[in-house]
Amino acid sequence: MEVLRPQLVKIDGRIYRKNPIQEQTYQHEEEEEDFYQGFMECAEEPCDAYEVVQTQQGFRCTVKAPSLLYKHIVGKRGDTRKKLEMETKTSISIPKPGQEGEIVITGQHRSGVISARTRIDVLLLTFRRKQPSTHFLSFFLNEAEVQERFLKFQEEVLEKCS
Protein backbone atom coordinates (compact mmCIF):
# COMPACT_ATOMS: atom_id res chain seq x y z
CA MET A 1 0.00 0.00 0.00
CA GLU A 2 1.24 3.47 -0.84
CA VAL A 3 1.32 5.45 2.43
CA LEU A 4 1.28 8.89 0.84
CA ARG A 5 -1.33 8.01 -1.79
CA PRO A 6 -3.73 5.43 -0.32
CA GLN A 7 -6.53 3.99 -2.40
CA LEU A 8 -9.73 5.97 -1.79
CA VAL A 9 -13.32 4.75 -1.95
CA LYS A 10 -16.23 7.21 -2.26
CA ILE A 11 -19.52 6.06 -0.74
CA ASP A 12 -22.55 8.34 -0.39
CA GLY A 13 -20.50 11.50 -0.77
CA ARG A 14 -17.93 10.46 1.85
CA ILE A 15 -14.37 9.43 1.07
CA TYR A 16 -12.76 6.50 2.90
CA ARG A 17 -9.20 5.19 2.79
CA LYS A 18 -9.06 1.52 1.81
CA ASN A 19 -6.81 -0.56 4.02
CA PRO A 20 -5.33 -3.83 2.73
CA ILE A 21 -6.83 -7.08 3.99
CA GLN A 22 -4.54 -8.89 6.40
CA GLU A 23 -5.59 -12.40 7.20
CA GLN A 24 -4.17 -14.00 10.34
CA THR A 25 -4.26 -17.66 11.22
CA TYR A 26 -4.43 -19.00 14.75
CA GLN A 27 -3.41 -22.36 16.19
CA HIS A 28 -6.82 -22.93 17.78
CA GLU A 29 -8.79 -22.04 14.69
CA GLU A 30 -10.61 -25.39 14.54
CA GLU A 31 -11.96 -25.01 18.08
CA GLU A 32 -13.18 -21.48 17.40
CA GLU A 33 -15.02 -22.57 14.25
CA ASP A 34 -16.86 -25.26 16.22
CA PHE A 35 -17.74 -22.72 18.92
CA TYR A 36 -19.22 -20.19 16.48
CA GLN A 37 -20.95 -22.78 14.28
CA GLY A 38 -24.10 -22.60 16.39
CA PHE A 39 -24.37 -18.83 16.05
CA MET A 40 -24.46 -18.78 12.23
CA GLU A 41 -28.25 -18.45 12.13
CA CYS A 42 -28.37 -15.38 14.40
CA ALA A 43 -29.27 -12.12 12.68
CA GLU A 44 -27.32 -9.72 14.92
CA GLU A 45 -25.55 -7.79 12.18
CA PRO A 46 -27.09 -5.83 9.29
CA CYS A 47 -25.04 -7.89 6.83
CA ASP A 48 -27.11 -10.92 7.86
CA ALA A 49 -29.87 -9.56 5.63
CA TYR A 50 -28.05 -11.16 2.69
CA GLU A 51 -28.90 -14.78 2.04
CA VAL A 52 -25.51 -16.48 2.24
CA VAL A 53 -25.77 -20.25 1.74
CA GLN A 54 -23.10 -22.64 2.96
CA THR A 55 -22.14 -25.22 0.33
CA GLN A 56 -19.53 -27.98 0.11
CA GLN A 57 -17.10 -25.60 -1.62
CA GLY A 58 -17.63 -22.73 0.87
CA PHE A 59 -20.24 -19.98 0.85
CA ARG A 60 -22.52 -18.70 -1.91
CA CYS A 61 -24.66 -15.58 -2.37
CA THR A 62 -26.72 -14.36 -5.33
CA VAL A 63 -27.48 -10.81 -6.42
CA LYS A 64 -30.41 -9.84 -8.66
CA ALA A 65 -29.55 -6.98 -10.97
CA PRO A 66 -30.65 -5.71 -14.39
CA SER A 67 -28.50 -7.07 -17.21
CA LEU A 68 -27.80 -3.50 -18.35
CA LEU A 69 -25.72 -2.92 -15.21
CA TYR A 70 -23.54 -6.04 -15.58
CA LYS A 71 -21.01 -4.14 -17.69
CA HIS A 72 -20.35 -1.74 -14.84
CA ILE A 73 -19.57 -4.59 -12.44
CA VAL A 74 -17.29 -6.28 -14.96
CA GLY A 75 -15.48 -3.03 -15.84
CA LYS A 76 -13.07 -2.46 -18.71
CA ARG A 77 -11.47 -5.77 -19.70
CA GLY A 78 -12.84 -7.29 -16.48
CA ASP A 79 -10.70 -5.07 -14.25
CA THR A 80 -13.40 -4.20 -11.71
CA ARG A 81 -14.49 -7.82 -11.36
CA LYS A 82 -10.89 -9.08 -11.00
CA LYS A 83 -10.14 -6.42 -8.41
CA LEU A 84 -13.25 -7.36 -6.41
CA GLU A 85 -12.37 -11.05 -6.60
CA MET A 86 -8.78 -10.46 -5.53
CA GLU A 87 -9.59 -8.14 -2.62
CA THR A 88 -12.44 -10.24 -1.21
CA LYS A 89 -10.94 -13.64 -2.12
CA THR A 90 -14.12 -14.72 -3.89
CA SER A 91 -15.24 -15.84 -7.32
CA ILE A 92 -17.89 -13.73 -9.05
CA SER A 93 -19.93 -15.27 -11.87
CA ILE A 94 -21.76 -12.75 -14.06
CA PRO A 95 -24.06 -13.80 -16.94
CA LYS A 96 -22.99 -12.89 -20.48
CA PRO A 97 -24.20 -9.56 -21.95
CA GLY A 98 -27.81 -9.76 -23.07
CA GLN A 99 -28.60 -12.77 -20.87
CA GLU A 100 -30.81 -12.55 -17.81
CA GLY A 101 -29.79 -14.22 -14.58
CA GLU A 102 -28.28 -13.62 -11.18
CA ILE A 103 -24.77 -12.65 -10.22
CA VAL A 104 -23.30 -15.49 -8.14
CA ILE A 105 -20.61 -14.86 -5.52
CA THR A 106 -18.75 -17.85 -4.09
CA GLY A 107 -15.90 -17.98 -1.63
CA GLN A 108 -14.26 -19.93 1.18
CA HIS A 109 -15.03 -17.34 3.88
CA ARG A 110 -18.46 -15.94 4.70
CA SER A 111 -17.02 -12.50 5.43
CA GLY A 112 -15.44 -12.32 1.97
CA VAL A 113 -18.73 -13.21 0.28
CA ILE A 114 -20.60 -10.60 2.32
CA SER A 115 -17.93 -8.01 1.54
CA ALA A 116 -18.17 -8.73 -2.19
CA ARG A 117 -21.98 -8.53 -2.02
CA THR A 118 -21.85 -5.18 -0.24
CA ARG A 119 -19.40 -3.74 -2.75
CA ILE A 120 -21.48 -4.97 -5.69
CA ASP A 121 -24.56 -3.36 -4.10
CA VAL A 122 -22.65 -0.07 -3.79
CA LEU A 123 -21.58 -0.30 -7.45
CA LEU A 124 -25.15 -1.01 -8.56
CA LEU A 125 -26.52 1.87 -6.50
CA THR A 126 -23.89 4.25 -7.90
CA PHE A 127 -24.64 3.38 -11.51
CA ARG A 128 -28.41 3.40 -10.98
CA ARG A 129 -28.17 6.96 -9.70
CA LYS A 130 -26.18 7.97 -12.78
CA GLN A 131 -28.88 6.68 -15.13
CA PRO A 132 -31.21 9.41 -16.43
CA SER A 133 -34.89 9.28 -15.58
CA THR A 134 -36.98 7.56 -18.22
CA HIS A 135 -40.50 8.05 -16.87
CA PHE A 136 -42.56 10.68 -15.09
CA LEU A 137 -45.58 9.76 -13.01
CA SER A 138 -48.34 12.21 -12.26
CA PHE A 139 -51.30 11.60 -9.94
CA PHE A 140 -54.36 13.76 -9.42
CA LEU A 141 -54.41 14.44 -5.70
CA ASN A 142 -57.46 16.69 -5.80
CA GLU A 143 -59.90 13.84 -6.48
CA ALA A 144 -62.36 13.04 -3.71
CA GLU A 145 -61.51 9.33 -3.51
CA VAL A 146 -57.78 9.99 -3.13
CA GLN A 147 -58.39 12.59 -0.43
CA GLU A 148 -60.77 10.27 1.47
CA ARG A 149 -58.30 7.40 1.43
CA PHE A 150 -55.49 9.71 2.52
CA LEU A 151 -57.54 10.86 5.52
CA LYS A 152 -58.36 7.24 6.36
CA PHE A 153 -54.66 6.32 6.12
CA GLN A 154 -53.75 9.31 8.30
CA GLU A 155 -56.24 8.22 10.98
CA GLU A 156 -54.91 4.65 10.97
CA VAL A 157 -51.33 5.85 11.36
CA LEU A 158 -52.24 8.18 14.21
CA GLU A 159 -54.14 5.38 16.00
CA LYS A 160 -51.28 2.88 15.72
CA CYS A 161 -48.35 5.22 16.32
CA SER A 162 -49.62 7.57 19.00
C-alpha positions as CSV (number, residue, x, y, z in Angstrom):
1,M,0.0,0.0,0.0
2,E,1.2,3.5,-0.8
3,V,1.3,5.4,2.4
4,L,1.3,8.9,0.8
5,R,-1.3,8.0,-1.8
6,P,-3.7,5.4,-0.3
7,Q,-6.5,4.0,-2.4
8,L,-9.7,6.0,-1.8
9,V,-13.3,4.8,-1.9
10,K,-16.2,7.2,-2.3
11,I,-19.5,6.1,-0.7
12,D,-22.6,8.3,-0.4
13,G,-20.5,11.5,-0.8
14,R,-17.9,10.5,1.9
15,I,-14.4,9.4,1.1
16,Y,-12.8,6.5,2.9
17,R,-9.2,5.2,2.8
18,K,-9.1,1.5,1.8
19,N,-6.8,-0.6,4.0
20,P,-5.3,-3.8,2.7
21,I,-6.8,-7.1,4.0
22,Q,-4.5,-8.9,6.4
23,E,-5.6,-12.4,7.2
24,Q,-4.2,-14.0,10.3
25,T,-4.3,-17.7,11.2
26,Y,-4.4,-19.0,14.8
27,Q,-3.4,-22.4,16.2
28,H,-6.8,-22.9,17.8
29,E,-8.8,-22.0,14.7
30,E,-10.6,-25.4,14.5
31,E,-12.0,-25.0,18.1
32,E,-13.2,-21.5,17.4
33,E,-15.0,-22.6,14.2
34,D,-16.9,-25.3,16.2
35,F,-17.7,-22.7,18.9
36,Y,-19.2,-20.2,16.5
37,Q,-21.0,-22.8,14.3
38,G,-24.1,-22.6,16.4
39,F,-24.4,-18.8,16.1
40,M,-24.5,-18.8,12.2
41,E,-28.2,-18.5,12.1
42,C,-28.4,-15.4,14.4
43,A,-29.3,-12.1,12.7
44,E,-27.3,-9.7,14.9
45,E,-25.5,-7.8,12.2
46,P,-27.1,-5.8,9.3
47,C,-25.0,-7.9,6.8
48,D,-27.1,-10.9,7.9
49,A,-29.9,-9.6,5.6
50,Y,-28.0,-11.2,2.7
51,E,-28.9,-14.8,2.0
52,V,-25.5,-16.5,2.2
53,V,-25.8,-20.2,1.7
54,Q,-23.1,-22.6,3.0
55,T,-22.1,-25.2,0.3
56,Q,-19.5,-28.0,0.1
57,Q,-17.1,-25.6,-1.6
58,G,-17.6,-22.7,0.9
59,F,-20.2,-20.0,0.8
60,R,-22.5,-18.7,-1.9
61,C,-24.7,-15.6,-2.4
62,T,-26.7,-14.4,-5.3
63,V,-27.5,-10.8,-6.4
64,K,-30.4,-9.8,-8.7
65,A,-29.5,-7.0,-11.0
66,P,-30.6,-5.7,-14.4
67,S,-28.5,-7.1,-17.2
68,L,-27.8,-3.5,-18.4
69,L,-25.7,-2.9,-15.2
70,Y,-23.5,-6.0,-15.6
71,K,-21.0,-4.1,-17.7
72,H,-20.4,-1.7,-14.8
73,I,-19.6,-4.6,-12.4
74,V,-17.3,-6.3,-15.0
75,G,-15.5,-3.0,-15.8
76,K,-13.1,-2.5,-18.7
77,R,-11.5,-5.8,-19.7
78,G,-12.8,-7.3,-16.5
79,D,-10.7,-5.1,-14.2
80,T,-13.4,-4.2,-11.7
81,R,-14.5,-7.8,-11.4
82,K,-10.9,-9.1,-11.0
83,K,-10.1,-6.4,-8.4
84,L,-13.2,-7.4,-6.4
85,E,-12.4,-11.0,-6.6
86,M,-8.8,-10.5,-5.5
87,E,-9.6,-8.1,-2.6
88,T,-12.4,-10.2,-1.2
89,K,-10.9,-13.6,-2.1
90,T,-14.1,-14.7,-3.9
91,S,-15.2,-15.8,-7.3
92,I,-17.9,-13.7,-9.1
93,S,-19.9,-15.3,-11.9
94,I,-21.8,-12.8,-14.1
95,P,-24.1,-13.8,-16.9
96,K,-23.0,-12.9,-20.5
97,P,-24.2,-9.6,-21.9
98,G,-27.8,-9.8,-23.1
99,Q,-28.6,-12.8,-20.9
100,E,-30.8,-12.6,-17.8
101,G,-29.8,-14.2,-14.6
102,E,-28.3,-13.6,-11.2
103,I,-24.8,-12.7,-10.2
104,V,-23.3,-15.5,-8.1
105,I,-20.6,-14.9,-5.5
106,T,-18.8,-17.9,-4.1
107,G,-15.9,-18.0,-1.6
108,Q,-14.3,-19.9,1.2
109,H,-15.0,-17.3,3.9
110,R,-18.5,-15.9,4.7
111,S,-17.0,-12.5,5.4
112,G,-15.4,-12.3,2.0
113,V,-18.7,-13.2,0.3
114,I,-20.6,-10.6,2.3
115,S,-17.9,-8.0,1.5
116,A,-18.2,-8.7,-2.2
117,R,-22.0,-8.5,-2.0
118,T,-21.9,-5.2,-0.2
119,R,-19.4,-3.7,-2.7
120,I,-21.5,-5.0,-5.7
121,D,-24.6,-3.4,-4.1
122,V,-22.6,-0.1,-3.8
123,L,-21.6,-0.3,-7.4
124,L,-25.1,-1.0,-8.6
125,L,-26.5,1.9,-6.5
126,T,-23.9,4.3,-7.9
127,F,-24.6,3.4,-11.5
128,R,-28.4,3.4,-11.0
129,R,-28.2,7.0,-9.7
130,K,-26.2,8.0,-12.8
131,Q,-28.9,6.7,-15.1
132,P,-31.2,9.4,-16.4
133,S,-34.9,9.3,-15.6
134,T,-37.0,7.6,-18.2
135,H,-40.5,8.1,-16.9
136,F,-42.6,10.7,-15.1
137,L,-45.6,9.8,-13.0
138,S,-48.3,12.2,-12.3
139,F,-51.3,11.6,-9.9
140,F,-54.4,13.8,-9.4
141,L,-54.4,14.4,-5.7
142,N,-57.5,16.7,-5.8
143,E,-59.9,13.8,-6.5
144,A,-62.4,13.0,-3.7
145,E,-61.5,9.3,-3.5
146,V,-57.8,10.0,-3.1
147,Q,-58.4,12.6,-0.4
148,E,-60.8,10.3,1.5
149,R,-58.3,7.4,1.4
150,F,-55.5,9.7,2.5
151,L,-57.5,10.9,5.5
152,K,-58.4,7.2,6.4
153,F,-54.7,6.3,6.1
154,Q,-53.8,9.3,8.3
155,E,-56.2,8.2,11.0
156,E,-54.9,4.6,11.0
157,V,-51.3,5.8,11.4
158,L,-52.2,8.2,14.2
159,E,-54.1,5.4,16.0
160,K,-51.3,2.9,15.7
161,C,-48.3,5.2,16.3
162,S,-49.6,7.6,19.0
